């Protein structure tokens, strides 16, 4: 019923600047774009996207050439915004946290992102997984959106397949959560399975949390594709701060994660039965590269905005 992640949406201050950054850092190309107004469809579009009356936006969808899923939607609103995180430390954020993008080789990939204008949070660091190991780095884009650029070795690399050149589509949308077991169960009900579920120790400096804090890290995968995954992390004994009220237009950062469903009505009922909260919709959109669609929006268990769409002829 549910697809893998189709889109991750970020809000930015300057659409052209962000398009350049993602082109130069990852080789992403344009998939199409358009404009939106909160007043469209008698204000129902504004309600679904949490846009105040009178607000408008321009957007562009980008991703690797040849990819039609796990793409990035970049939105610029016509009103000034503040960073969603504000003064909340990265390790304290509860909500959509990072865009995870795989690169073939971490050191050259990381250097390309920094050269494109990325701001370093954590340089490449090696850590062990249950079925291999990873080289991981964290960089902020020009609007403070956290990007986790990584490469893997061992059995997990075989399971995920060859790394795309020069960088992948969105491999995962990362969530910081209040309860990793609760959030895992929520997204398993989308049709995901478990890629790994483990406790991670010894990387407090990398993640920017106090010494001795252990991370419960869960990564979920669909049977039919290794990309478009959902990842959730809980810092055990280190409670976070929800940013749900700030993760809305025109503030800058990660706004939402999008899934396609076979039937919007049935998909919406399924989400509500799992405990999601309705935001708005259904509304009609024509969103490249997917075309005409019906869209509804919801809040997940950690305040994250979830967008569902059904294609329409």
ZAMARGU-4260 file (C-alpha; in steps of 0.2 Angstrom, whole numbers, plus 5000, padded with zeros to 4 digits):
<rodrens>
0) 5000/5000/5000 | 5014/5012/5004 | 5029/5016/4994 | 5047/5019/5000 | 5051/5038/5003
5) 5046/5047/4987 | 5051/5065/4992 | 5060/5074/5006 | 5055/5092/5007 | 5066/5106/5014
10) 5062/5125/5016 | 5076/5137/5011 | 5079/5155/5010 | 5085/5156/4992 | 5079/5142/4979
15) 5093/5146/4966 | 5107/5145/4979 | 5100/5128/4985 | 5099/5121/4968 | 5117/5126/4964
20) 5122/5118/4981 | 5114/5101/4978 | 5120/5101/4960 | 5138/5105/4964 | 5138/5094/4980
25) 5129/5078/4973 | 5127/5080/4954 | 5108/5082/4956 | 5098/5088/4941 | 5081/5097/4940
30) 5066/5086/4939 | 5053/5100/4937 | 5046/5114/4948 | 5032/5125/4950 | 5022/5138/4962
35) 5010/5136/4976 | 4998/5148/4985 | 4990/5145/5002 | 4974/5152/4995 | 4973/5139/4982
40) 4957/5127/4982 | 4948/5139/4995 | 4963/5139/5007 | 4963/5120/5008 | 4981/5119/5001
45) 4987/5131/5014 | 4979/5121/5028 | 4987/5105/5021 | 5005/5113/5020 | 5003/5123/5036
50) 5005/5139/5026 | 4996/5155/5033 | 4983/5164/5021 | 4991/5174/5008 | 5008/5165/5008
55) 5015/5158/4991 | 5030/5147/4987 | 5041/5142/4973 | 5049/5124/4972 | 5060/5113/4963
60) 5062/5094/4963 | 5080/5088/4961 | 5089/5071/4962 | 5101/5060/4952 | 5098/5058/4934
65) 5088/5043/4930 | 5080/5042/4947 | 5061/5045/4949 | 5059/5041/4968 | 5068/5046/4984
70) 5070/5064/4977 | 5072/5081/4986 | 5059/5095/4985 | 5067/5112/4989 | 5054/5126/4993
75) 5056/5144/4995 | 5042/5154/5003 | 5038/5172/5000 | 5040/5177/5018 | 5056/5177/5029
80) 5059/5162/5040 | 5069/5156/5054 | 5079/5140/5056 | 5067/5126/5062 | 5080/5121/5075
85) 5084/5138/5082 | 5095/5136/5097 | 5091/5118/5100 | 5107/5108/5098 | 5107/5095/5085
90) 5107/5080/5097 | 5092/5087/5106 | 5080/5089/5091 | 5065/5077/5090 | 5058/5077/5073
95) 5065/5075/5055 | 5083/5077/5057 | 5094/5073/5042 | 5095/5069/5024 | 5105/5053/5022
100) 5115/5052/5005 | 5127/5038/5000 | 5143/5042/4991 | 5155/5029/4983 | 5170/5035/4993
105) 5168/5046/5009 | 5183/5056/5008 | 5181/5063/4990 | 5163/5064/4992 | 5164/5074/5008
110) 5177/5086/5001 | 5165/5089/4986 | 5151/5094/4998 | 5162/5106/5008 | 5169/5113/4992
115) 5151/5117/4986 | 5148/5127/5002 | 5143/5114/5015 | 5148/5118/5033 | 5156/5104/5043
120) 5148/5097/5058 | 5157/5081/5060 | 5171/5075/5048 | 5172/5057/5041 | 5171/5044/5056
125) 5172/5025/5055 | 5159/5015/5065 | 5154/4997/5066 | 5137/4990/5060 | 5130/4973/5064
130) 5134/4967/5046 | 5149/4978/5041 | 5155/4996/5045 | 5152/5014/5039 | 5161/5029/5036
135) 5150/5043/5041 | 5151/5062/5040 | 5139/5077/5044 | 5138/5093/5035 | 5125/5108/5035
140) 5119/5114/5019 | 5117/5133/5016 | 5101/5134/5026 | 5107/5123/5040 | 5099/5107/5034
145) 5109/5093/5041 | 5116/5081/5028 | 5123/5064/5033 | 5135/5058/5019 | 5142/5041/5021
150) 5149/5025/5013 | 5148/5007/5019 | 5159/4992/5019 | 5156/4973/5021 | 5140/4963/5020
155) 5128/4978/5021 | 5137/4985/5005 | 5132/4970/4996 | 5114/4971/5002 | 5112/4989/4997
160) 5120/4986/4980 | 5133/4997/4971 | 5135/5015/4976 | 5129/5028/4963 | 5141/5040/4955
165) 5143/5054/4961 | 5130/5052/4975 | 5114/5043/4978 | 5096/5048/4979 | 5089/5050/4997
170) 5094/5034/5005 | 5085/5037/5021 | 5075/5051/5030 | 5082/5052/5047 | 5072/5055/5063
175) 5077/5059/5080 | 5063/5051/5091 | 5057/5050/5109 | 5054/5031/5108 | 5063/5021/5095
180) 5052/5006/5098 | 5036/5016/5096 | 5043/5024/5080 | 5049/5008/5073 | 5032/5000/5075
185) 5024/5014/5067 | 5034/5014/5051 | 5035/4995/5050 | 5016/4996/5047 | 5020/5005/5031
190) 5027/4989/5024 | 5045/4992/5029 | 5057/4978/5037 | 5072/4980/5048 | 5089/4983/5040
195) 5097/4984/5057 | 5092/4988/5075 | 5106/4991/5087 | 5114/5002/5101 | 5128/5013/5096
200) 5142/5018/5108 | 5157/5028/5108 | 5152/5041/5095 | 5146/5055/5107 | 5158/5068/5099
205) 5152/5064/5082 | 5134/5066/5086 | 5136/5080/5098 | 5129/5072/5114 | 5136/5070/5131
210) 5149/5057/5135 | 5142/5040/5139 | 5125/5043/5130 | 5120/5027/5120 | 5110/5029/5103
215) 5097/5016/5099 | 5097/5017/5080 | 5085/5008/5069 | 5085/5008/5050 | 5070/5001/5040
220) 5070/4995/5022 | 5057/4990/5009 | 5059/4973/5001 | 5059/4980/4983 | 5072/4993/4985
225) 5087/4997/4995 | 5084/5016/4995 | 5070/5028/5002 | 5072/5020/5019 | 5067/5027/5036
230) 5080/5029/5050 | 5076/5033/5068 | 5088/5037/5082 | 5084/5039/5101 | 5098/5045/5113
235) 5094/5034/5128 | 5094/5044/5144 | 5095/5060/5135 | 5078/5067/5131 | 5075/5078/5116
240) 5065/5093/5112 | 5051/5092/5099 | 5052/5105/5085 | 5035/5101/5077 | 5028/5118/5080
245) 5043/5126/5071 | 5044/5114/5057 | 5032/5124/5046 | 5032/5137/5033 | 5041/5149/5031
250) 5055/5142/5043 | 5070/5134/5036 | 5075/5116/5037 | 5067/5099/5034 | 5048/5100/5033
255) 5041/5083/5028 | 5043/5066/5021 | 5032/5060/5007 | 5025/5042/5002 | 5014/5036/4988
260) 4999/5026/4991 | 4988/5015/4980 | 4972/5023/4987 | 4973/5040/4997 | 4957/5036/5007
265) 4963/5019/5013 | 4981/5025/5016 | 4974/5039/5027 | 4963/5028/5037 | 4978/5016/5039
270) 4989/5031/5046 | 4975/5037/5058 | 4973/5019/5065 | 4992/5020/5069 | 4990/5035/5079
275) 4994/5049/5066 | 4986/5066/5067 | 4977/5074/5052 | 4985/5091/5046 | 4975/5094/5030
280) 4969/5088/5013 | 4965/5080/5002 | 4970/5093/4990 | 4974/5092/4971 | 4992/5095/4965
285) 5002/5093/4949 | 5019/5089/4956 | 5034/5084/4945 | 5040/5071/4941 | 5024/5062/4947
290) 5010/5072/4939 | 4993/5075/4945 | 4990/5069/4962 | 4978/5070/4977 | 4988/5074/4993
295) 4984/5073/5012 | 4996/5078/5026 | 4998/5071/5044 | 5009/5071/5059 | 5018/5056/5064
300) 5023/5050/5082 | 5037/5062/5084 | 5028/5077/5076 | 5035/5074/5059 | 5025/5080/5044
305) 5020/5065/5033 | 5013/5068/5016 | 5003/5055/5007 | 4999/5056/4988 | 4989/5046/4976
310) 4992/5048/4957 | 4977/5054/4947 | 4975/5054/4928
</rodrens>
